[in-house]
Amino acid sequence: MCLAGFSLMYIFSYICAKTDSVFLLALCSIFMGFLRMVLMMVNLFTLIKYAGHIEAYDKITPGNEPVTGEGWDKLDIERSAAQPAIYLFFMVLGQLGTSLTAWLAFEYEWQYIHYFMMGLLLLCILITFITMPYHKYTTRRFPINLKQFGNASIFCITLACITYVLTYGKVLDWYDDPTIRWATVCAIIAGGIFLYIESTQRNPYYQLDVFKLRTIRMGFLFYFLLMVLNSSAMFVNVFTGIGMKLDNFQNATLGNWSMLGYLIGGIATIWLSVKGVHFKYLFAAGFLLLGLSTMFMYFEVQGAGLYERMKYPVIIRSTGMMFLYSLIPTYATQRMPYKYLSSWICTMLTVRMVLAPSIGAALYTNVLQERQQHYVTRYAQNVDMLHPEASASFTQTVQGMQYQGKSKQEAINMAAISTKGRIQVQATLSAIKEMAGWTLYACLICMIFVLVVRYPKRKLLT
């Protein structure tokens, strides 16, 4: 499986590096995302087996569940310590990959990202040949049949259409564009087909009964709230890009401070979980840290902000994210029968990686644009030649352009553009400050919610 997956990813990376077609790039990205997730799970189980000397498959095979409450509680404690360590490992690796790709795109061209990935894939294939022995399937039947793959494909079409609508809706003026309308129709039809097939099959690919478990429903909600509020990370990038005129590579470098936050959050989460601290206090701490990050941005956003201080909201936000990101799966899978594990993983990844980030990004970018226009209109009302500061700045710019050899009309146009630019920057900073305040209130509401909600455990059948 590893050899086949790495080889296919090599082919798709080569296509991405050579093609100029946006459609091919998107299609190959979908296939590479699918393969990346499969290979990540395969290699995770391999790492657990050889590094931790634990057979992970025994921990997820239906029928191997604990039969007593004490057994389930012991398993929950093990997960509370193990899952933050696993998430810490992968999140640090992900940030390192983001930083590396940003450097390659900045120093060379974006195609070099795929060339570098092709080299890594060849190295992975070599390591696989050397370290992994070949094992035949115990049966002749391949573990995935065509019907299951078809169901998964329909589900992917649904998510792809929803993501397209949320991502390009603002750019294409939402439902005035025919592609947005068709994508919405396709999402509804594909989603309906998927639900019908899964509800009528005797052995469904996706267990819809998983939503009968309260912990799963609450985990779904917690992840949704986390990833939507985590979209407020854009405040730092917008502020440094508009207010400080930083490029994408400098913003990516600033994001490297999130690794320190992940480390702090991971260690704190493991230690507090082992000490038996209740989930609600850990979840509340996570939302509180997200709120503190936005509160820092509320007071820090100004015309003379310092680049060095922007690392603090990044560290605080990533620490709070680690609290929630790593412990929500532990809570959601409390006393969950193993037969629902694959359905939970599908639900978790759908919400955490697709729906909530897409909705959060669409929400924040659209609100930011609306508030920008609001403040541009508000600030521009009083900017005319009767305004002393605006008049002096305008006249100074006109004179400066004329000294450089520009005609009077060109100088006036340049001065008007300069004035508009200053108003746009100030409007953006005001919009960020206002949205940071709203996000702080939302984080406090979520913190209160996770503190007051009940956390009952599933009753075992006797």
C-alpha positions in Angstrom: 0.0 0.0 0.0 2.8 2.4 0.9 4.6 1.7 -2.4 1.5 2.2 -4.5 0.5 5.4 -2.6 3.9 7.0 -2.8 4.2 6.2 -6.5 0.8 7.7 -7.3 1.6 10.8 -5.3 4.9 11.1 -7.3 2.9 11.0 -10.6 0.3 13.6 -9.3 3.1 15.9 -8.1 4.8 15.7 -11.5 1.5 16.7 -13.2 1.0 19.6 -10.8 4.5 20.9 -11.5 4.1 20.8 -15.2 0.5 21.7 -15.9 -1.0 25.2 -16.4 -4.6 23.9 -16.0 -6.4 25.0 -12.8 -8.8 22.1 -13.2 -5.9 19.5 -13.3 -4.3 21.2 -10.3 -7.5 20.9 -8.3 -8.2 17.3 -9.5 -4.7 16.2 -8.6 -4.9 17.9 -5.2 -8.0 16.0 -4.4 -6.3 12.7 -5.2 -3.2 13.6 -3.3 -5.3 14.6 -0.3 -7.0 11.2 -0.4 -3.6 9.4 -0.7 -2.0 11.6 2.0 -4.7 10.7 4.5 -4.5 7.0 3.8 -0.7 7.0 4.0 -0.8 9.0 7.2 -3.0 6.4 8.9 -0.9 3.5 7.6 2.3 5.0 8.8 0.8 6.1 12.1 -0.2 2.6 12.9 3.3 1.4 11.9 4.9 4.0 14.1 2.7 3.0 17.0 3.6 -0.6 16.6 7.4 -0.2 16.3 7.9 2.8 18.5 5.3 2.1 21.2 5.3 -1.7 20.9 1.5 -1.6 20.7 -0.6 -3.2 18.1 -3.0 -0.4 17.2 -5.4 -2.7 15.2 -6.2 -4.5 18.4 -7.4 -1.2 19.9 -9.9 -0.5 17.2 -11.1 -4.0 16.1 -14.9 -4.5 17.0 -15.3 -7.0 19.7 -12.1 -6.0 21.6 -13.8 -3.3 23.6 -13.5 -3.2 27.4 -16.5 -4.8 29.1 -16.4 -2.9 32.4 -16.5 0.7 33.3 -13.1 0.5 34.9 -11.7 -0.8 31.7 -13.2 2.1 29.7 -11.9 4.6 32.2 -8.4 3.2 31.9 -8.6 3.4 28.1 -9.8 7.0 28.3 -6.8 7.9 30.5 -4.4 6.2 28.0 -6.0 8.2 25.1 -5.8 11.4 27.0 -2.0 11.0 27.2 -1.4 9.4 23.8 -3.5 11.5 21.5 -2.0 14.9 22.5 1.4 13.4 21.8 0.4 12.1 18.4 -1.3 15.4 17.5 1.7 17.4 18.7 4.0 15.3 16.4 1.8 15.8 13.3 1.0 19.5 13.9 4.7 20.4 14.3 5.5 18.4 11.1 2.7 20.2 9.3 4.0 23.6 10.4 7.5 22.7 9.3 6.1 21.6 5.9 4.2 24.9 5.6 7.4 26.9 6.4 9.4 24.9 3.9 6.9 25.3 1.1 6.7 29.0 1.7 10.4 29.3 1.5 10.6 27.4 -1.8 7.8 29.4 -3.3 9.5 32.7 -2.2 13.1 31.9 -3.2 12.3 30.0 -6.4 8.9 29.3 -7.9 5.8 27.5 -6.7 6.6 24.5 -9.0 9.7 23.8 -6.9 7.4 22.7 -4.1 6.2 19.8 -6.2 9.8 19.0 -7.3 10.9 18.9 -3.7 8.0 16.6 -2.8 8.9 14.3 -5.7 12.4 13.9 -4.2 10.9 13.2 -0.8 8.6 10.6 -2.3 11.5 8.8 -4.0 13.2 8.7 -0.6 10.1 7.3 1.0 9.9 4.6 -1.6 13.5 3.7 -1.0 13.0 3.6 2.8 9.9 1.4 2.3 11.8 -1.1 0.2 14.6 -1.3 2.8 12.6 -1.3 6.1 9.2 -2.8 5.4 8.8 -6.6 4.7 6.2 -7.7 2.2 3.1 -9.3 3.6 0.4 -10.9 1.5 -3.2 -10.3 2.2 -4.7 -13.1 4.4 -7.6 -13.4 1.9 -7.8 -13.0 -1.8 -10.4 -10.3 -1.5 -9.2 -6.7 -1.6 -10.3 -4.9 1.6 -12.1 -2.1 -0.4 -14.8 -3.0 -2.9 -16.1 -0.9 -5.8 -19.4 -0.2 -4.0 -17.6 1.3 -0.9 -15.3 3.3 -3.2 -18.3 4.6 -5.1 -20.0 5.8 -1.8 -16.8 7.5 -0.8 -16.5 9.2 -4.2 -20.1 10.6 -3.9 -19.3 11.9 -0.4 -16.2 13.6 -1.7 -18.2 15.2 -4.5 -20.5 16.7 -1.9 -17.7 18.1 0.1 -15.9 19.4 -3.0 -19.0 21.3 -4.2 -19.6 22.8 -0.7 -16.0 23.9 -0.5 -16.1 25.5 -4.0 -19.2 27.5 -3.0 -17.8 28.7 0.3 -14.4 29.5 -1.2 -15.3 31.2 -4.5 -18.7 32.6 -3.5 -17.5 36.1 -2.7 -15.2 36.2 -5.8 -18.0 35.1 -8.2 -20.7 37.2 -6.6 -22.4 34.1 -5.1 -25.6 32.9 -6.8 -25.3 35.4 -9.7 -22.7 33.0 -11.1 -24.0 29.8 -12.8 -21.1 27.7 -11.5 -22.0 28.5 -7.9 -25.6 27.5 -8.6 -24.6 24.2 -10.2 -22.2 23.4 -7.4 -25.0 23.9 -4.9 -27.3 21.7 -6.8 -24.6 19.0 -7.2 -23.9 19.2 -3.5 -27.6 18.7 -2.6 -28.1 15.8 -5.0 -24.8 14.0 -4.2 -25.5 14.4 -0.4 -29.0 13.1 -0.8 -27.7 10.1 -2.8 -25.1 9.3 -0.2 -27.5 9.5 2.7 -30.0 7.3 0.8 -27.4 4.6 0.0 -26.0 4.5 3.5 -29.5 4.4 5.2 -30.7 1.5 2.9 -27.6 -0.7 2.8 -27.3 -3.7 5.1 -23.6 -3.1 5.7 -23.2 0.6 5.2 -19.9 2.2 4.6 -20.8 5.0 7.0 -22.7 4.2 10.2 -25.4 6.8 10.5 -26.1 5.5 14.0 -22.9 7.1 15.2 -24.9 10.3 15.7 -27.0 8.5 18.3 -24.1 8.8 20.7 -24.1 12.1 22.6 -20.4 12.4 22.9 -20.1 12.2 19.1 -22.6 15.0 18.6 -20.9 17.1 21.2 -17.5 16.4 19.7 -18.9 17.4 16.3 -20.1 20.7 17.8 -16.9 21.4 19.7 -14.8 20.9 16.6 -17.1 23.1 14.6 -16.8 25.9 17.1 -13.0 25.5 17.4 -12.3 25.6 13.7 -14.6 28.5 12.9 -13.1 30.6 15.7 -9.6 29.5 14.7 -10.2 31.3 11.4 -9.5 34.4 13.4 -5.8 33.6 12.8 -6.2 35.7 9.7 -6.1 38.8 11.8 -2.4 38.5 12.2 -1.7 38.0 8.5 -4.1 40.8 7.5 -2.6 43.2 10.0 1.0 42.5 9.1 0.2 42.5 5.4 -1.8 45.8 5.4 -0.4 47.6 8.4 3.3 46.5 8.1 3.6 45.8 4.4 5.1 42.3 5.0 5.2 39.7 2.3 3.9 36.1 2.4 7.2 34.6 3.4 7.6 36.9 6.4 4.0 36.0 7.4 4.9 32.3 7.1 8.0 32.8 9.2 5.8 34.4 11.8 3.7 31.3 11.8 6.6 29.2 12.9 6.0 30.5 16.5 2.9 28.3 16.5 5.2 25.3 17.0 6.1 26.7 20.4 2.5 27.1 21.2 1.8 23.5 20.2 4.6 22.3 22.4 3.3 24.3 25.4 -0.2 23.1 24.8 0.8 19.5 24.2 2.8 19.2 27.4 0.2 21.0 29.5 -2.6 18.8 28.0 -0.8 15.6 28.7 0.1 16.6 32.3 -3.4 17.9 33.2 -5.0 14.8 31.6 -2.9 12.4 33.6 -3.7 14.4 36.7 -7.4 13.8 36.1 -8.5 17.3 35.3 -12.1 17.2 33.9 -12.6 17.8 30.1 -14.8 20.8 30.7 -12.0 22.8 32.4 -9.5 21.9 29.6 -12.0 22.8 26.9 -12.7 26.1 28.7 -9.0 26.8 29.0 -8.7 26.3 25.2 -11.5 28.7 24.3 -10.1 31.2 26.9 -6.7 31.2 25.2 -8.3 31.7 21.8 -10.1 34.7 23.3 -6.9 36.1 24.8 -5.3 35.8 21.4 -8.0 38.0 19.8 -8.0 40.3 22.8 -4.3 40.9 22.2 -5.0 41.8 18.6 -7.8 44.1 19.7 -5.4 46.2 21.7 -2.4 45.8 19.4 -3.9 46.7 16.1 -2.7 50.3 15.4 -0.9 52.2 12.7 2.5 51.8 14.5 2.4 48.1 15.4 5.6 46.1 16.0 6.4 42.9 14.1 8.1 41.4 17.1 4.9 41.5 19.2 2.9 39.6 16.6 4.4 36.3 17.8 2.5 36.5 21.1 -1.0 36.1 19.6 0.3 33.2 17.4 1.7 31.4 20.5 -1.4 32.0 22.6 -3.8 30.9 19.9 -1.8 27.7 19.0 -1.6 26.8 22.7 -5.4 27.0 23.1 -5.9 25.2 19.8 -3.8 22.3 21.1 -5.9 22.0 24.2 -9.1 21.5 22.1 -7.7 19.9 19.0 -6.1 17.0 20.8 -8.7 16.3 23.5 -12.0 16.6 21.6 -11.4 13.2 20.0 -10.7 11.6 23.4 -14.0 13.0 24.8 -16.0 12.1 21.7 -14.8 8.5 21.7 -15.6 7.9 25.4 -17.0 4.4 25.6 -17.7 4.4 21.9 -18.1 0.9 20.4 -15.3 0.2 18.0 -17.7 -0.4 15.1 -18.3 3.3 14.9 -14.6 4.3 14.8 -14.3 4.7 11.1 -17.5 6.7 10.9 -16.3 9.0 13.7 -13.0 9.5 11.9 -14.8 10.4 8.7 -17.1 12.8 10.6 -14.2 14.3 12.5 -12.1 15.0 9.4 -15.1 16.3 7.5 -15.9 18.9 10.1 -12.3 19.6 11.2 -10.6 19.8 7.8 -13.4 20.8 5.3 -16.7 22.2 6.6 -15.8 24.3 9.6 -12.6 25.8 8.1 -14.4 26.6 4.9 -17.4 28.2 6.7 -15.0 30.0 9.1 -12.9 31.4 6.3 -16.0 32.5 4.3 -17.5 34.1 7.3 -14.5 36.1 8.4 -13.4 37.2 4.9 -16.9 38.3 3.9 -17.5 40.1 7.2 -14.1 41.7 6.9 -14.9 43.0 3.4 -18.2 44.4 4.6 -16.8 46.2 7.6 -13.9 47.5 5.4 -16.4 49.1 3.1 -18.4 50.5 6.0 -15.4 52.2 7.5 -14.1 53.4 4.1 -17.4 55.2 3.6 -17.4 56.5 7.2 -13.9 57.9 7.1 -14.1 59.3 3.5 -17.1 61.5 4.4 -14.9 64.0 6.2 -11.8 63.8 3.9 -11.9 66.9 1.6 -9.9 70.1 1.1 -11.6 71.6 4.2 -10.0 69.0 6.4 -6.7 70.5 7.6 -4.7 67.3 7.8 -6.1 65.7 4.7 -5.7 69.0 2.7 -2.1 69.4 3.9 -1.2 65.8 3.0 -2.9 66.1 -0.4 -1.1 69.3 -1.3 2.2 68.0 -0.2 1.8 64.9 -2.3 0.8 67.0 -5.4 3.9 69.2 -4.9 6.1 66.2 -4.5 4.9 64.6 -7.7 5.3 67.8 -9.6 8.9 68.1 -8.4 9.5 64.6 -9.8 8.4 65.8 -13.3 4.7 64.8 -13.2 2.0 66.9 -14.8 -0.5 68.7 -12.6 -3.3 66.2 -13.5 -1.0 63.2 -12.9 0.1 64.7 -9.6 -3.5 65.1 -8.5 -4.3 61.6 -9.4 -1.4 60.2 -7.5 -2.4 62.3 -4.5 -5.9 61.0 -4.7 -4.7 57.4 -4.8 -2.4 58.0 -1.8 -5.2 59.5 0.2 -7.5 56.6 -0.7 -4.8 54.1 0.3 -4.4 55.7 3.7 -8.2 55.6 4.2 -8.2 51.9 3.1 -5.5 51.0 5.6 -7.2 52.7 8.5 -10.6 51.1 7.5 -9.0 47.7 7.5 -7.4 48.2 10.9 -10.7 49.4 12.3 -12.5 46.3 10.8 -9.9 44.0 12.4 -10.2 45.6 15.8 -14.0 45.3 15.6 -14.0 41.7 14.5 -11.4 40.8 17.2 -13.9 42.2 19.8 -16.7 40.1 18.4 -14.5 37.0 18.4 -13.5 37.6 22.0 -17.2 37.6 22.9 -17.8 34.4 20.9 -14.8 32.7 22.7 -16.2 33.7 26.1 -19.6 32.4 25.2 -18.1 29.1 24.1 -16.1 28.9 27.3 -19.2 29.3 29.4 -21.0 26.8 27.2 -18.4 24.0 27.7 -18.4 24.7 31.5 -22.2 24.4 32.0 -22.9 21.6 29.6 -23.2 18.1 31.0 -20.6 15.4 30.3 -22.4 12.1 31.1 -20.7 8.8 30.1 -22.5 6.2 28.0 -24.2 3.5 30.1 -22.9 0.0 29.6 -25.3 -2.8 28.8 -25.2 -5.5 31.5 
